[in-house]
């Protein structure tokens, strides 16, 4: 029996028995439900540790930043509250979720765009932040996406973000995602000065509340 779904209050039926339009609608509703649950679970007043470290110890002056794959907007909000102008980009429409956390004056520093990684268009910036996002780019398009990120960062600008390693639980179950070795991550930053590099393996919950083994490479680097 196929996967069960519920569309607009209709009787639960196996997804396999739906026509194409109904199936697409079912998957859209499931994705939106999971996305909202993820954003609800991950929304916090605290930024990622690497972003806080960057503001506290590396670059506390302001500029123009891009939060790529912004999710619930924790890093975006933190940067704006530290006087950065931020363009937040996500594949889901989280603009209202983020703007509700900003004052009228802070909203002047906030912009939002819906984009996916495979068709990314970036403006020049002093900082790109991307936490727990870049690995979701299709591995066949990752190089193209990374070149866009690299060229959009102005000289003396920064990248703050992370990548997934091959010991990550999802490596064996999500073949289209991008997983890298330590050497491959370092190789991405030939035109940067790597300021901070941390490889972390740990078991912790995902944004949907499932336990997972994480293997991440956290990087802070300055464009030469």
Residue pairs with C-beta under 8 A, 6 or more apart in sequence:
1 14
2 14
2 15
2 16
2 17
3 14
3 15
3 16
4 12
4 13
4 14
4 15
5 12
5 13
5 14
5 15
5 18
5 26
5 29
5 30
6 12
7 18
7 22
7 25
7 26
7 29
8 25
15 23
15 26
15 27
18 26
32 92
34 208
35 92
37 207
37 208
38 71
38 72
38 207
38 208
39 71
39 72
39 92
39 94
39 97
39 207
40 72
41 207
41 208
41 209
42 71
42 72
42 74
42 207
43 72
43 73
43 74
43 97
44 72
44 74
45 74
45 77
46 52
46 74
46 78
47 74
47 75
47 77
47 78
47 79
48 74
48 75
48 129
48 131
49 218
50 131
50 160
50 161
50 162
50 196
50 218
50 219
50 220
51 75
51 78
51 79
51 129
51 131
51 160
52 78
53 196
53 220
54 127
54 158
54 160
54 220
55 78
55 79
55 82
58 158
58 195
58 220
59 127
59 158
60 82
62 82
62 83
62 84
62 85
63 84
63 85
63 125
63 126
63 127
63 157
64 84
64 85
64 87
64 123
64 124
64 125
64 126
64 127
65 79
65 84
65 85
65 86
65 87
65 125
65 126
65 127
65 128
65 129
66 86
66 87
66 88
66 89
66 122
66 123
66 125
66 127
66 128
66 129
66 152
67 73
67 75
67 76
67 79
67 86
67 87
67 88
67 89
67 129
67 130
68 89
68 120
68 122
68 128
68 129
68 130
68 133
68 134
68 149
68 161
69 89
69 90
69 91
69 117
69 130
69 131
69 132
69 133
69 134
69 136
70 76
70 88
70 89
70 90
70 94
70 98
70 112
71 90
71 94
71 132
71 133
71 207
72 94
72 97
72 98
73 88
73 94
73 97
73 98
73 101
75 129
75 131
76 86
76 88
76 98
76 110
77 98
77 101
77 102
79 86
79 127
79 129
80 86
80 102
80 106
80 109
80 110
81 106
83 109
84 109
84 127
85 109
85 110
85 111
86 109
86 110
86 111
87 111
87 112
87 113
87 123
87 125
88 94
88 95
88 98
88 110
88 111
88 112
88 113
89 112
89 113
89 114
89 115
89 120
90 112
90 114
90 115
91 114
91 115
91 116
91 117
92 114
93 114
94 112
95 112
98 110
98 112
99 107
99 110
99 112
102 110
115 121
117 133
117 134
117 136
117 137
117 138
117 141
117 145
118 137
118 138
118 141
118 145
120 145
120 148
120 149
121 148
122 128
122 148
122 149
122 152
123 152
124 152
124 153
124 154
125 152
125 153
125 154
125 157
126 153
126 154
126 156
126 157
126 158
127 153
127 157
127 158
127 159
127 160
128 149
128 152
128 153
128 157
128 158
128 159
128 160
128 161
129 160
129 161
130 149
130 159
130 160
130 161
130 162
131 160
131 161
131 162
132 162
132 216
133 161
134 142
134 145
134 146
134 161
134 162
134 163
134 178
135 163
135 164
135 170
135 177
135 178
135 179
136 177
136 178
137 145
137 177
137 178
138 176
138 177
138 178
139 176
139 177
139 178
139 179
140 176
142 178
146 188
149 159
150 188
150 191
150 223
153 159
153 223
154 223
155 223
155 224
156 222
156 223
157 222
157 223
158 220
158 221
158 222
158 223
159 189
159 192
159 219
159 220
159 221
159 223
160 219
160 220
161 218
161 219
162 216
162 217
162 218
162 219
163 178
163 180
163 185
163 216
163 217
163 219
164 170
164 171
164 177
164 178
164 179
164 180
164 214
164 215
164 216
164 217
165 171
165 179
165 180
165 181
165 182
165 199
165 201
165 215
165 216
165 217
166 179
166 180
166 181
166 215
167 201
167 213
167 215
168 179
168 213
168 214
168 215
168 216
169 212
169 213
169 214
170 177
170 179
170 212
171 179
171 215
180 217
182 199
182 217
185 217
185 219
186 194
186 197
189 219
189 221
191 223
191 224
192 221
192 222
192 223
192 224
193 221
193 222
193 224
194 219
194 220
194 221
195 220
195 221
195 222
196 218
196 219
196 220
197 217
197 218
197 219
197 220
198 217
198 218
199 215
199 216
199 217
199 218
200 214
200 215
200 216
200 217
200 218
201 213
201 214
201 215
201 216
202 213
202 214
203 211
203 212
203 213
203 214
204 211
204 212
204 214
205 211
205 212
206 212
